[in-house]
Amino acid sequence: AEFEFLRGVYQDGMAEFAYTHDLPAVLDTEIVATVVPDFSRTAGMAGSDLSSLGFPTDQSRPLVACGGGKDSIVTLEALRRAGMSPVSFVVNPNEITTSVVERSGTELLAVRRSLDPLLFALNEHGAFNGHVPVTALNSLIGVAVAILHRLGPLVMSNESSASAPNLVWHGRPVNHQWSKGIDAERLLRDALASRLGNTTLYFSLLRHLNELSITELFSRVSGYDDVVTSCNRAFTITKRTGKRWCRDCPKCRFVFLALATFLPAERVIGILGGDMLRDETQLPGYRELLGLIAFKPFECVGELDESVAAAAHLAQQPEWKDAAVVAALADEIAAGRRTVPTLDFVLAERGPTLAPAEYVSALDVFS
Protein backbone atom coordinates (compact mmCIF):
# COMPACT_ATOMS: atom_id res chain seq x y z
CA ALA A 1 0.00 0.00 0.00
CA GLU A 2 2.89 2.37 0.71
CA PHE A 3 4.34 1.75 -2.73
CA GLU A 4 0.93 2.41 -4.31
CA PHE A 5 0.83 5.75 -2.48
CA LEU A 6 4.35 6.57 -3.71
CA ARG A 7 3.42 5.60 -7.25
CA GLY A 8 0.37 7.86 -7.13
CA VAL A 9 2.34 10.80 -5.76
CA TYR A 10 4.90 10.51 -8.55
CA GLN A 11 2.81 9.59 -11.58
CA ASP A 12 -0.42 11.47 -10.79
CA GLY A 13 0.85 14.11 -8.38
CA MET A 14 3.57 15.14 -10.84
CA ALA A 15 1.30 15.02 -13.92
CA GLU A 16 0.95 18.81 -14.11
CA PHE A 17 4.72 19.15 -13.83
CA ALA A 18 5.10 16.64 -16.68
CA TYR A 19 2.49 18.42 -18.82
CA THR A 20 4.04 21.86 -18.28
CA HIS A 21 7.51 20.66 -19.32
CA ASP A 22 6.31 18.16 -21.97
CA LEU A 23 7.70 15.12 -20.15
CA PRO A 24 5.16 12.37 -20.88
CA ALA A 25 7.60 9.68 -19.72
CA VAL A 26 6.93 10.79 -16.14
CA LEU A 27 3.40 9.40 -16.42
CA ASP A 28 4.73 5.93 -17.24
CA THR A 29 7.64 5.73 -14.82
CA GLU A 30 7.70 2.29 -13.25
CA ILE A 31 8.15 2.19 -9.51
CA VAL A 32 9.00 -1.22 -8.06
CA ALA A 33 10.36 -2.61 -4.81
CA THR A 34 13.34 -4.91 -5.22
CA VAL A 35 13.25 -5.74 -1.51
CA VAL A 36 10.04 -5.49 0.47
CA PRO A 37 10.75 -4.79 4.18
CA ASP A 38 9.15 -7.11 6.71
CA PHE A 39 6.63 -5.05 8.65
CA SER A 40 5.09 -8.09 10.30
CA ARG A 41 6.30 -7.04 13.75
CA THR A 42 4.65 -3.65 13.42
CA ALA A 43 1.57 -5.13 11.81
CA GLY A 44 1.28 -7.63 14.64
CA MET A 45 1.19 -4.79 17.15
CA ALA A 46 -1.37 -2.78 15.24
CA GLY A 47 -4.91 -2.70 16.48
CA SER A 48 -8.05 -0.68 15.96
CA ASP A 49 -6.37 2.39 17.43
CA LEU A 50 -2.90 3.69 18.18
CA SER A 51 -3.09 2.88 21.89
CA SER A 52 -1.94 -0.64 21.03
CA LEU A 53 1.25 0.92 19.65
CA GLY A 54 1.81 2.94 22.79
CA PHE A 55 0.11 6.05 21.42
CA PRO A 56 -2.96 6.96 23.48
CA THR A 57 -5.02 9.53 21.59
CA ASP A 58 -7.60 12.15 22.49
CA GLN A 59 -10.35 11.82 19.88
CA SER A 60 -12.03 14.99 21.14
CA ARG A 61 -9.01 16.98 19.93
CA PRO A 62 -8.66 16.45 16.16
CA LEU A 63 -5.79 18.17 14.38
CA VAL A 64 -7.12 20.47 11.65
CA ALA A 65 -4.90 21.61 8.79
CA CYS A 66 -5.36 25.37 8.45
CA GLY A 67 -4.29 27.24 5.34
CA GLY A 68 -6.13 30.45 6.16
CA GLY A 69 -8.94 29.99 3.63
CA LYS A 70 -12.71 29.60 3.85
CA ASP A 71 -12.59 25.79 3.71
CA SER A 72 -10.44 25.26 6.81
CA ILE A 73 -12.48 27.93 8.63
CA VAL A 74 -15.65 25.93 7.93
CA THR A 75 -14.00 22.78 9.31
CA LEU A 76 -12.69 24.50 12.44
CA GLU A 77 -16.05 26.10 13.16
CA ALA A 78 -18.01 22.89 12.52
CA LEU A 79 -15.89 20.84 14.91
CA ARG A 80 -15.76 23.57 17.52
CA ARG A 81 -19.53 24.16 17.45
CA ALA A 82 -20.10 20.39 17.62
CA GLY A 83 -18.40 20.31 21.01
CA MET A 84 -14.92 19.16 20.02
CA SER A 85 -11.67 20.96 20.78
CA PRO A 86 -9.87 21.12 17.44
CA VAL A 87 -6.18 21.98 17.34
CA SER A 88 -4.92 23.93 14.33
CA PHE A 89 -1.97 22.66 12.31
CA VAL A 90 0.08 24.90 10.01
CA VAL A 91 3.19 24.24 7.96
CA ASN A 92 5.42 27.31 7.76
CA PRO A 93 3.11 29.69 9.65
CA ASN A 94 2.85 33.31 8.58
CA GLU A 95 0.73 36.37 9.29
CA ILE A 96 -2.18 35.00 7.23
CA THR A 97 -2.48 31.57 8.82
CA THR A 98 -1.71 32.64 12.37
CA SER A 99 -4.32 35.42 12.27
CA VAL A 100 -7.01 32.91 11.26
CA VAL A 101 -5.94 30.51 14.01
CA GLU A 102 -5.96 33.29 16.58
CA ARG A 103 -9.44 34.36 15.48
CA SER A 104 -10.67 30.76 15.86
CA GLY A 105 -9.40 30.61 19.44
CA THR A 106 -7.75 27.24 18.84
CA GLU A 107 -4.34 26.02 19.88
CA LEU A 108 -1.69 26.15 17.14
CA LEU A 109 0.84 23.43 16.37
CA ALA A 110 3.27 24.71 13.75
CA VAL A 111 5.95 22.94 11.74
CA ARG A 112 8.77 24.53 9.81
CA ARG A 113 9.54 22.87 6.49
CA SER A 114 12.54 24.06 4.48
CA LEU A 115 13.68 23.17 0.97
CA ASP A 116 17.09 21.69 0.26
CA PRO A 117 19.37 24.51 -1.02
CA LEU A 118 20.54 22.07 -3.70
CA LEU A 119 17.13 22.43 -5.37
CA PHE A 120 17.73 26.13 -5.93
CA ALA A 121 21.25 25.46 -7.21
CA LEU A 122 19.89 22.92 -9.68
CA ASN A 123 17.26 25.41 -10.89
CA GLU A 124 19.98 27.99 -11.51
CA HIS A 125 21.70 25.44 -13.75
CA GLY A 126 18.59 24.84 -15.81
CA ALA A 127 16.78 22.04 -13.96
CA PHE A 128 13.00 21.92 -14.37
CA ASN A 129 10.90 23.64 -11.75
CA GLY A 130 7.16 23.65 -11.19
CA HIS A 131 4.12 22.27 -9.39
CA VAL A 132 4.57 19.42 -6.92
CA PRO A 133 1.91 17.60 -4.83
CA VAL A 134 2.67 19.56 -1.68
CA THR A 135 -0.54 18.51 0.09
CA ALA A 136 0.76 14.93 0.11
CA LEU A 137 3.91 16.11 1.91
CA ASN A 138 2.05 18.26 4.42
CA SER A 139 -0.45 15.46 5.07
CA LEU A 140 2.34 13.10 6.12
CA ILE A 141 3.80 15.79 8.37
CA GLY A 142 0.37 16.38 9.90
CA VAL A 143 -0.24 12.71 10.64
CA ALA A 144 3.11 12.55 12.43
CA VAL A 145 2.25 15.66 14.47
CA ALA A 146 -1.13 14.20 15.46
CA ILE A 147 0.48 10.97 16.64
CA LEU A 148 3.35 12.66 18.48
CA HIS A 149 0.97 14.96 20.35
CA ARG A 150 -1.50 12.16 21.18
CA LEU A 151 -4.30 13.93 19.31
CA GLY A 152 -7.19 12.62 17.27
CA PRO A 153 -7.06 12.32 13.47
CA LEU A 154 -5.61 14.82 11.02
CA VAL A 155 -8.69 16.47 9.49
CA MET A 156 -8.32 18.12 6.09
CA SER A 157 -10.75 20.43 4.28
CA ASN A 158 -10.43 19.10 0.74
CA GLU A 159 -13.59 19.18 -1.35
CA SER A 160 -15.10 16.97 -4.06
CA SER A 161 -14.09 19.50 -6.72
CA ALA A 162 -10.43 18.69 -6.03
CA SER A 163 -10.86 15.23 -7.55
CA ALA A 164 -11.77 16.55 -11.01
CA PRO A 165 -8.88 16.71 -13.54
CA ASN A 166 -8.07 19.85 -15.47
CA LEU A 167 -7.50 18.02 -18.75
CA VAL A 168 -6.50 14.68 -20.29
CA TRP A 169 -3.01 14.44 -21.80
CA HIS A 170 -1.55 11.38 -23.51
CA GLY A 171 -4.60 9.49 -22.30
CA ARG A 172 -3.94 10.35 -18.64
CA PRO A 173 -5.79 12.82 -16.39
CA VAL A 174 -3.81 15.87 -15.29
CA ASN A 175 -5.12 17.30 -12.03
CA HIS A 176 -3.55 20.32 -10.33
CA GLN A 177 -5.22 19.25 -7.08
CA TRP A 178 -4.48 15.52 -7.26
CA SER A 179 -2.98 15.34 -3.76
CA LYS A 180 -6.16 17.01 -2.45
CA GLY A 181 -8.41 14.57 -4.30
CA ILE A 182 -10.13 11.43 -3.05
CA ASP A 183 -7.74 9.06 -4.84
CA ALA A 184 -4.78 10.50 -2.93
CA GLU A 185 -6.75 10.42 0.31
CA ARG A 186 -7.65 6.78 -0.21
CA LEU A 187 -4.06 5.79 -1.07
CA LEU A 188 -2.66 7.51 2.01
CA ARG A 189 -5.37 6.04 4.22
CA ASP A 190 -4.57 2.55 2.94
CA ALA A 191 -0.83 3.09 3.45
CA LEU A 192 -1.38 4.19 7.05
CA ALA A 193 -3.72 1.27 7.65
CA SER A 194 -1.17 -1.23 6.34
CA ARG A 195 1.49 0.12 8.70
CA LEU A 196 -0.53 1.09 11.77
CA GLY A 197 -3.79 -0.81 11.40
CA ASN A 198 -5.88 2.35 11.56
CA THR A 199 -8.10 3.73 8.80
CA THR A 200 -9.22 6.93 10.53
CA LEU A 201 -5.92 8.74 11.10
CA TYR A 202 -6.48 10.96 8.07
CA PHE A 203 -9.52 12.18 6.16
CA SER A 204 -11.19 15.26 4.72
CA LEU A 205 -14.31 16.47 6.50
CA LEU A 206 -15.58 18.33 3.42
CA ARG A 207 -14.82 15.63 0.85
CA HIS A 208 -18.46 15.12 -0.19
CA LEU A 209 -19.08 18.86 -0.76
CA ASN A 210 -18.15 20.98 -3.77
CA GLU A 211 -16.67 24.47 -3.58
CA LEU A 212 -20.00 26.27 -3.85
CA SER A 213 -21.54 24.18 -1.06
CA ILE A 214 -18.59 24.98 1.20
CA THR A 215 -18.86 28.68 0.33
CA GLU A 216 -22.52 28.59 1.29
CA LEU A 217 -21.54 27.20 4.71
CA PHE A 218 -18.85 29.87 5.05
CA SER A 219 -21.49 32.54 4.38
CA ARG A 220 -23.08 31.52 7.71
CA VAL A 221 -19.85 32.16 9.62
CA SER A 222 -19.00 35.62 10.91
CA GLY A 223 -15.88 37.06 12.44
CA TYR A 224 -13.32 36.04 9.81
CA ASP A 225 -13.93 38.52 6.99
CA ASP A 226 -10.82 40.59 7.71
CA VAL A 227 -8.48 37.59 8.10
CA VAL A 228 -9.70 34.92 5.65
CA THR A 229 -7.38 34.52 2.65
CA SER A 230 -7.66 31.98 -0.15
CA CYS A 231 -5.25 33.70 -2.55
CA ASN A 232 -1.99 31.78 -2.92
CA ARG A 233 -0.12 34.88 -4.07
CA ALA A 234 -1.07 36.60 -0.83
CA PHE A 235 1.61 34.64 0.99
CA THR A 236 4.19 36.65 -0.93
CA ILE A 237 2.42 40.01 -1.37
CA THR A 238 1.11 40.51 2.17
CA LYS A 239 4.51 41.39 3.61
CA ARG A 240 5.09 43.86 0.79
CA THR A 241 1.68 45.49 0.41
CA GLY A 242 -0.42 44.39 3.38
CA LYS A 243 -3.05 43.04 0.95
CA ARG A 244 -4.52 39.60 1.53
CA TRP A 245 -5.88 39.16 -2.00
CA CYS A 246 -4.07 39.92 -5.27
CA ARG A 247 -7.39 40.12 -7.21
CA ASP A 248 -5.51 39.02 -10.32
CA CYS A 249 -5.45 35.21 -10.21
CA PRO A 250 -7.90 32.35 -10.86
CA LYS A 251 -8.31 31.71 -7.13
CA CYS A 252 -9.33 35.28 -6.37
CA ARG A 253 -11.72 35.30 -9.32
CA PHE A 254 -13.41 32.08 -8.29
CA VAL A 255 -13.69 33.01 -4.61
CA PHE A 256 -15.22 36.40 -5.48
CA LEU A 257 -17.72 34.70 -7.82
CA ALA A 258 -18.61 32.08 -5.20
CA LEU A 259 -18.95 34.54 -2.34
CA ALA A 260 -21.08 36.90 -4.46
CA THR A 261 -23.49 34.01 -4.96
CA PHE A 262 -24.33 33.94 -1.24
CA LEU A 263 -23.28 37.25 0.32
CA PRO A 264 -24.31 40.89 -0.15
CA ALA A 265 -22.05 42.78 -2.53
CA GLU A 266 -20.82 45.07 0.23
CA ARG A 267 -19.53 42.16 2.29
CA VAL A 268 -17.85 40.44 -0.68
CA ILE A 269 -16.12 43.64 -1.76
CA GLY A 270 -15.05 44.22 1.84
CA ILE A 271 -13.48 40.77 2.07
CA LEU A 272 -11.48 40.96 -1.19
CA GLY A 273 -10.89 44.71 -1.17
CA GLY A 274 -12.38 45.47 -4.58
CA ASP A 275 -15.19 44.67 -7.00
CA MET A 276 -13.89 42.11 -9.47
CA LEU A 277 -17.17 41.60 -11.32
CA ARG A 278 -17.34 45.24 -12.40
CA ASP A 279 -13.76 45.18 -13.67
CA GLU A 280 -13.81 44.37 -17.41
CA THR A 281 -10.13 43.40 -17.36
CA GLN A 282 -11.14 40.31 -15.36
CA LEU A 283 -13.30 38.96 -18.20
CA PRO A 284 -10.65 36.74 -19.89
CA GLY A 285 -9.87 35.09 -16.58
CA TYR A 286 -13.52 34.44 -15.88
CA ARG A 287 -14.00 32.96 -19.35
CA GLU A 288 -11.30 30.45 -18.45
CA LEU A 289 -12.97 29.62 -15.13
CA LEU A 290 -16.22 28.86 -16.95
CA GLY A 291 -14.55 26.75 -19.63
CA LEU A 292 -15.51 29.19 -22.37
CA ILE A 293 -11.86 29.20 -23.46
CA ALA A 294 -9.06 26.70 -22.82
CA PHE A 295 -9.43 24.39 -19.79
CA LYS A 296 -9.89 24.89 -16.06
CA PRO A 297 -6.88 26.84 -14.73
CA PHE A 298 -4.13 25.02 -12.85
CA GLU A 299 -5.36 26.37 -9.54
CA CYS A 300 -7.49 25.27 -6.59
CA VAL A 301 -10.85 26.37 -8.01
CA GLY A 302 -14.27 24.81 -8.45
CA GLU A 303 -15.38 22.71 -11.39
CA LEU A 304 -16.57 24.37 -14.58
CA ASP A 305 -20.24 23.67 -13.88
CA GLU A 306 -19.94 25.36 -10.47
CA SER A 307 -18.59 28.53 -12.06
CA VAL A 308 -21.21 28.46 -14.81
CA ALA A 309 -24.05 27.95 -12.33
CA ALA A 310 -22.79 30.78 -10.11
CA ALA A 311 -22.40 33.21 -13.03
CA ALA A 312 -25.83 32.33 -14.43
CA HIS A 313 -27.38 32.82 -10.98
CA LEU A 314 -25.78 36.25 -10.55
CA ALA A 315 -27.12 37.29 -13.96
CA GLN A 316 -30.59 37.01 -12.44
CA GLN A 317 -29.81 39.04 -9.33
CA PRO A 318 -30.58 42.80 -9.32
CA GLU A 319 -27.41 43.48 -7.34
CA TRP A 320 -25.12 41.86 -9.92
CA LYS A 321 -26.87 41.50 -13.30
CA ASP A 322 -25.58 44.82 -14.65
CA ALA A 323 -21.97 44.22 -13.56
CA ALA A 324 -19.78 44.22 -16.69
CA VAL A 325 -18.32 40.73 -16.18
CA VAL A 326 -21.64 39.14 -15.20
CA ALA A 327 -23.50 40.64 -18.17
CA ALA A 328 -20.83 39.57 -20.65
CA LEU A 329 -20.65 36.05 -19.25
CA ALA A 330 -24.43 35.69 -19.35
CA ASP A 331 -24.45 36.40 -23.09
CA GLU A 332 -21.55 34.02 -23.76
CA ILE A 333 -23.08 31.22 -21.66
CA ALA A 334 -26.34 31.55 -23.57
CA ALA A 335 -24.50 31.41 -26.89
CA GLY A 336 -22.10 28.62 -26.02
CA ARG A 337 -23.96 26.08 -23.85
CA ARG A 338 -27.05 24.02 -24.56
CA THR A 339 -27.72 23.35 -20.90
CA VAL A 340 -26.85 25.48 -17.90
CA PRO A 341 -26.82 23.81 -14.46
CA THR A 342 -28.91 25.59 -11.88
CA LEU A 343 -27.45 26.70 -8.58
CA ASP A 344 -29.82 24.42 -6.66
CA PHE A 345 -28.71 21.45 -8.75
CA VAL A 346 -25.03 22.11 -8.10
CA LEU A 347 -25.56 22.66 -4.37
CA ALA A 348 -27.44 19.37 -4.12
CA GLU A 349 -24.53 17.37 -5.54
CA ARG A 350 -22.77 15.10 -3.07
CA GLY A 351 -19.64 13.08 -3.67
CA PRO A 352 -18.18 10.10 -1.82
CA THR A 353 -16.42 10.58 1.50
CA LEU A 354 -14.02 8.60 3.67
CA ALA A 355 -14.74 10.66 6.77
CA PRO A 356 -16.35 8.86 9.75
CA ALA A 357 -20.07 9.56 10.11
CA GLU A 358 -19.64 11.12 13.57
CA TYR A 359 -17.36 13.77 12.05
CA VAL A 360 -19.53 14.44 9.00
CA SER A 361 -22.49 15.01 11.30
CA ALA A 362 -20.58 17.93 12.82
CA LEU A 363 -21.53 19.91 9.72
CA ASP A 364 -25.15 19.76 10.86
CA VAL A 365 -24.39 22.67 13.20
CA PHE A 366 -24.75 24.95 10.16
CA SER A 367 -28.31 23.77 9.47
Secondary structure per residue as TSV (DSSP state, phi and psi in degrees):
chain	resnum	aa	ss	phi	psi
A	1	A	-	360.0	-34.9
A	2	E	H	-67.5	-37.6
A	3	F	H	-69.3	-32.8
A	4	E	H	-65.2	-38.9
A	5	F	H	-63.6	-45.9
A	6	L	H	-61.3	-41.7
A	7	R	H	-62.4	-42.5
A	8	G	H	-62.9	-44.8
A	9	V	H	-58.7	-41.2
A	10	Y	H	-79.4	-50.9
A	11	Q	H	-75.8	-44.3
A	12	D	T	-91.1	-41.2
A	13	G	T	-67.0	-26.4
A	14	M	T	-100.7	11.0
A	15	A	H	-63.5	-39.7
A	16	E	H	-64.3	-41.8
A	17	F	H	-56.9	-46.2
A	18	A	H	-63.4	-42.9
A	19	Y	H	-63.0	-45.9
A	20	T	H	-61.7	-36.1
A	21	H	T	-104.8	10.5
A	22	D	T	53.8	57.3
A	23	L	-	-121.9	68.4
A	24	P	G	-61.0	-22.7
A	25	A	G	-61.3	-25.7
A	26	V	G	-59.0	-36.2
A	27	L	G	-67.5	-21.6
A	28	D	G	-111.9	10.6
A	29	T	-	-60.0	129.8
A	30	E	-	-90.3	128.5
A	31	I	-	-117.1	116.9
A	32	V	-	-129.9	161.2
A	33	A	-	-110.1	116.8
A	34	T	S	-76.8	-31.6
A	35	V	S	-132.6	121.9
A	36	V	-	-95.0	116.9
A	37	P	-	-60.9	151.2
A	38	D	-	-90.0	106.2
A	39	F	-	-98.9	16.6
A	40	S	H	-61.1	-34.1
A	41	R	H	-65.1	-45.2
A	42	T	H	-64.9	-44.4
A	43	A	H	-62.3	-34.6
A	44	G	H	-67.7	-25.8
A	45	M	H	-84.1	-21.9
A	46	A	-	-68.3	144.5
A	47	G	-	-135.0	-155.6
A	48	S	S	-77.7	-13.5
A	49	D	S	-148.8	172.2
A	50	L	G	-76.0	-6.7
A	51	S	G	-62.5	-29.2
A	52	S	G	-71.0	-16.2
A	53	L	G	-98.6	8.3
A	54	G	T	87.5	16.5
A	55	F	-	-119.0	82.1
A	56	P	-	-64.6	140.6
A	57	T	-	-125.0	154.7
A	58	D	B	-108.2	97.9
A	59	Q	T	-66.7	-16.4
A	60	S	T	-80.0	-5.5
A	61	R	S	-122.5	72.1
A	62	P	-	-68.3	151.0
A	63	L	E	-94.9	121.9
A	64	V	E	-111.4	120.1
A	65	A	E	-67.8	126.8
A	66	C	-	-123.3	114.8
A	67	G	-	-102.5	-0.2
A	68	G	S	94.6	-1.2
A	69	G	S	-97.6	179.4
A	70	K	H	-62.4	-34.2
A	71	D	H	-65.3	-49.7
A	72	S	H	-67.9	-28.5
A	73	I	H	-65.5	-42.2
A	74	V	H	-60.5	-43.6
A	75	T	H	-64.1	-48.2
A	76	L	H	-57.9	-46.2
A	77	E	H	-68.2	-37.5
A	78	A	H	-63.2	-47.7
A	79	L	H	-68.8	-39.0
A	80	R	H	-65.4	-45.8
A	81	R	H	-68.9	-22.5
A	82	A	T	-83.1	2.5
A	83	G	T	98.2	2.5
A	84	M	-	-86.4	173.3
A	85	S	-	-123.3	73.8
A	86	P	-	-63.4	146.8
A	87	V	E	-112.5	130.9
A	88	S	E	-82.8	142.7
A	89	F	E	-125.3	128.3
A	90	V	E	-135.2	134.7
A	91	V	E	-97.4	127.4
A	92	N	S	54.1	67.6
A	93	P	-	-61.4	149.0
A	94	N	-	-144.8	-174.1
A	95	E	H	-58.1	-36.9
A	96	I	H	-66.9	-54.7
A	97	T	H	-69.4	-39.9
A	98	T	H	-68.4	-32.2
A	99	S	H	-68.1	-36.2
A	100	V	H	-67.8	-42.9
A	101	V	H	-62.3	-44.2
A	102	E	H	-61.0	-41.3
A	103	R	H	-65.0	-32.8
A	104	S	H	-74.4	-19.4
A	105	G	T	75.8	16.1
A	106	T	-	-96.6	159.6
A	107	E	E	-70.3	147.0
A	108	L	E	-113.2	128.1
A	109	L	E	-113.6	117.0
A	110	A	E	-114.9	146.0
A	111	V	E	-127.0	136.8
A	112	R	-	-98.4	125.2
A	113	R	-	-120.4	124.9
A	114	S	-	-119.5	150.6
A	115	L	-	-89.4	144.9
A	116	D	-	-61.3	125.2
A	117	P	H	-55.1	-25.0
A	118	L	H	-61.7	-30.6
A	119	L	H	-60.3	-42.9
A	120	F	H	-68.8	-37.0
A	121	A	H	-64.9	-39.5
A	122	L	H	-64.8	-40.8
A	123	N	H	-60.8	-40.3
A	124	E	H	-63.9	-24.0
A	125	H	T	-98.2	15.0
A	126	G	T	99.7	5.1
A	127	A	-	-67.0	150.2
A	128	F	-	-64.4	146.2
A	129	N	-	-135.5	154.1
A	130	G	-	162.4	-160.4
A	131	H	-	-68.2	135.3
A	132	V	-	-128.8	156.8
A	133	P	-	-76.5	72.6
A	134	V	H	-66.4	-27.9
A	135	T	H	-63.2	-32.1
A	136	A	H	-63.9	-40.2
A	137	L	H	-66.9	-49.2
A	138	N	H	-65.3	-30.1
A	139	S	H	-65.3	-42.5
A	140	L	H	-64.5	-40.4
A	141	I	H	-61.7	-44.0
A	142	G	H	-63.8	-40.7
A	143	V	H	-61.5	-42.3
A	144	A	H	-62.8	-41.3
A	145	V	H	-63.3	-43.0
A	146	A	H	-61.0	-42.3
A	147	I	H	-68.3	-46.4
A	148	L	H	-63.5	-30.8
A	149	H	T	-99.1	11.7
A	150	R	T	58.2	36.4
A	151	L	B	-95.5	-179.6
A	152	G	-	-75.5	-156.9
A	153	P	-	-71.3	161.6
A	154	L	E	-81.5	118.9
A	155	V	E	-107.0	120.1
A	156	M	E	-96.7	174.3
A	157	S	-	-127.9	40.8
A	158	N	-	-85.7	136.8
A	159	E	-	-101.5	172.5
A	160	S	G	-64.2	-32.6
A	161	S	G	-59.3	-26.7
A	162	A	G	-67.0	-18.1
A	163	S	G	-83.7	-10.6
A	164	A	S	-85.3	127.6
A	165	P	-	-70.6	157.4
A	166	N	S	-79.7	-36.9
A	167	L	E	-163.7	172.3
A	168	V	E	-113.4	131.0
A	169	W	E	-135.6	126.9
A	170	H	T	52.3	36.2
A	171	G	T	77.5	6.7
A	172	R	E	-121.9	140.9
A	173	P	E	-69.6	140.4
A	174	V	E	-116.2	115.7
A	175	N	-	-126.9	114.0
A	176	H	T	-55.5	-33.2
A	177	Q	T	-103.5	25.4
A	178	W	G	-51.9	-45.5
A	179	S	G	-72.8	-4.7
A	180	K	G	-99.7	-6.8
A	181	G	S	-82.9	172.7
A	182	I	H	-70.7	-29.7
A	183	D	H	-63.4	-44.5
A	184	A	H	-64.9	-40.3
A	185	E	H	-61.9	-42.9
A	186	R	H	-66.5	-41.9
A	187	L	H	-63.2	-42.6
A	188	L	H	-68.9	-39.8
A	189	R	H	-59.5	-44.4
A	190	D	H	-66.1	-37.2
A	191	A	H	-65.1	-42.8
A	192	L	H	-66.3	-37.6
A	193	A	H	-65.8	-38.6
A	194	S	H	-68.0	-29.6
A	195	R	H	-91.4	-39.4
A	196	L	H	-116.1	-5.6
A	197	G	S	71.0	25.9
A	198	N	-	-133.8	127.7
A	199	T	S	-101.2	1.4
A	200	T	-	-119.1	25.2
A	201	L	S	-76.5	-20.8
A	202	Y	E	-152.4	126.4
A	203	F	E	-165.4	165.3
A	204	S	E	-103.6	126.4
A	205	L	T	-67.7	-31.7
A	206	L	T	-100.8	13.6
A	207	R	T	-53.6	-38.4
A	208	H	T	-80.2	-7.1
A	209	L	S	-103.6	145.8
A	210	N	-	-89.6	177.4
A	211	E	H	-61.6	-40.3
A	212	L	H	-66.8	-38.9
A	213	S	H	-63.1	-40.0
A	214	I	H	-68.1	-38.9
A	215	T	H	-62.5	-38.2
A	216	E	H	-63.0	-38.6
A	217	L	H	-66.6	-41.2
A	218	F	H	-61.4	-32.7
A	219	S	T	-63.3	-17.6
A	220	R	T	-92.3	-0.1
A	221	V	-	-103.2	135.3
A	222	S	-	-119.3	161.5
A	223	G	S	100.4	-2.2
A	224	Y	-	-117.8	0.4
A	225	D	T	-57.5	-33.7
A	226	D	T	-90.4	-0.1
A	227	V	T	-123.7	-22.9
A	228	V	-	-62.3	137.6
A	229	T	-	-148.6	118.9
A	230	S	-	-109.8	-0.7
A	231	C	-	-80.4	123.1
A	232	N	T	-70.5	-30.9
A	233	R	T	-68.7	-20.8
A	234	A	H	-60.5	-27.0
A	235	F	H	-67.0	-17.9
A	236	T	H	-107.0	-25.7
A	237	I	H	-92.1	-18.9
A	238	T	H	-62.3	-43.0
A	239	K	H	-63.6	-31.8
A	240	R	H	-86.1	-38.5
A	241	T	H	-118.5	-17.9
A	242	G	-	84.0	-5.2
A	243	K	-	-80.7	144.4
A	244	R	S	-101.6	-6.3
A	245	W	-	-137.2	132.5
A	246	C	-	-80.8	-24.4
A	247	R	S	56.3	31.4
A	248	D	S	-149.1	36.6
A	249	C	S	-144.2	162.1
A	250	P	H	-57.6	-35.6
A	251	K	H	-65.9	-45.8
A	252	C	H	-61.9	-42.3
A	253	R	H	-61.9	-46.3
A	254	F	H	-66.4	-43.7
A	255	V	H	-62.6	-41.7
A	256	F	H	-60.8	-46.5
A	257	L	H	-59.8	-44.6
A	258	A	H	-67.6	-44.7
A	259	L	H	-64.7	-38.7
A	260	A	H	-62.5	-24.6
A	261	T	H	-68.4	-25.1
A	262	F	H	-123.8	-14.4
A	263	L	S	-117.9	154.8
A	264	P	-	-61.0	148.8
A	265	A	H	-55.3	-41.0
A	266	E	H	-59.0	-40.6
A	267	R	H	-71.4	-40.6
A	268	V	H	-62.9	-47.1
A	269	I	H	-62.7	-36.5
A	270	G	H	-65.1	-37.2
A	271	I	H	-68.6	-48.9
A	272	L	H	-91.3	-9.9
A	273	G	T	81.6	15.1
A	274	G	S	179.2	164.6
A	275	D	-	-101.3	100.6
A	276	M	G	-77.9	-24.0
A	277	L	G	-83.4	-8.8
A	278	R	G	-107.2	12.6
A	279	D	-	-107.2	104.3
A	280	E	G	-61.7	-22.9
A	281	T	G	-68.4	-14.5
A	282	Q	G	-82.4	-10.2
A	283	L	H	-58.9	-45.3
A	284	P	H	-58.4	-40.1
A	285	G	H	-65.6	-37.8
A	286	Y	H	-70.8	-34.1
A	287	R	H	-59.5	-38.7
A	288	E	H	-67.1	-42.1
A	289	L	H	-60.0	-34.5
A	290	L	T	-89.7	0.0
A	291	G	T	74.6	17.8
A	292	L	S	-77.3	-22.9
A	293	I	S	-139.2	148.4
A	294	A	S	56.1	-144.8
A	295	F	S	-128.0	171.9
A	296	K	-	-55.0	132.1
A	297	P	-	-57.8	151.9
A	298	F	S	-74.4	77.0
A	299	E	S	-153.8	169.1
A	300	C	S	-86.6	81.1
A	301	V	-	-128.4	168.8
A	302	G	-	-70.8	170.2
A	303	E	-	-69.7	163.0
A	304	L	H	-57.6	-43.4
A	305	D	H	-63.2	-31.9
A	306	E	H	-64.6	-45.3
A	307	S	H	-66.2	-40.8
A	308	V	H	-63.4	-46.1
A	309	A	H	-62.0	-41.1
A	310	A	H	-65.8	-45.0
A	311	A	H	-64.4	-42.2
A	312	A	H	-64.9	-36.7
A	313	H	H	-65.2	-44.5
A	314	L	H	-64.2	-29.6
A	315	A	T	-66.5	-13.5
A	316	Q	T	-102.2	-1.0
A	317	Q	-	-99.3	128.5
A	318	P	T	-54.0	-33.1
A	319	E	T	-71.3	-23.6
A	320	W	T	-124.0	-17.0
A	321	K	T	-62.0	-25.6
A	322	D	T	-93.8	-2.1
A	323	A	S	-62.9	138.9
A	324	A	H	-55.2	-46.5
A	325	V	H	-68.0	-43.2
A	326	V	H	-63.5	-46.0
A	327	A	H	-62.8	-42.8
A	328	A	H	-66.2	-42.5
A	329	L	H	-65.4	-37.1
A	330	A	H	-59.7	-43.6
A	331	D	H	-65.1	-41.5
A	332	E	H	-72.6	-34.2
A	333	I	H	-64.2	-44.5
A	334	A	H	-62.8	-34.6
A	335	A	H	-82.5	-25.8
A	336	G	H	-108.9	-9.4
A	337	R	-	-127.9	136.5
A	338	R	S	-75.8	-39.7
A	339	T	-	-124.6	142.4
A	340	V	-	-122.9	119.0
A	341	P	-	-65.2	139.7
A	342	T	-	-80.3	158.9
A	343	L	H	-62.1	-42.7
A	344	D	H	-60.3	-40.3
A	345	F	H	-62.5	-45.9
A	346	V	H	-65.7	-41.1
A	347	L	H	-67.5	-24.7
A	348	A	H	-81.5	-13.4
A	349	E	-	-65.7	138.1
A	350	R	-	-135.5	132.1
A	351	G	-	-101.0	179.2
A	352	P	-	-71.2	159.4
A	353	T	-	-142.6	150.2
A	354	L	-	-107.7	2.8
A	355	A	S	-74.9	140.7
A	356	P	-	-60.4	146.0
A	357	A	H	-58.4	-35.8
A	358	E	H	-67.0	-24.7
A	359	Y	H	-83.1	-43.8
A	360	V	H	-57.5	-37.1
A	361	S	G	-65.7	-15.6
A	362	A	G	-62.7	-25.8
A	363	L	G	-69.8	-13.4
A	364	D	G	-65.0	-16.2
A	365	V	G	-64.9	-17.3
A	366	F	G	-86.6	-7.7
A	367	S	-	-71.2	360.0
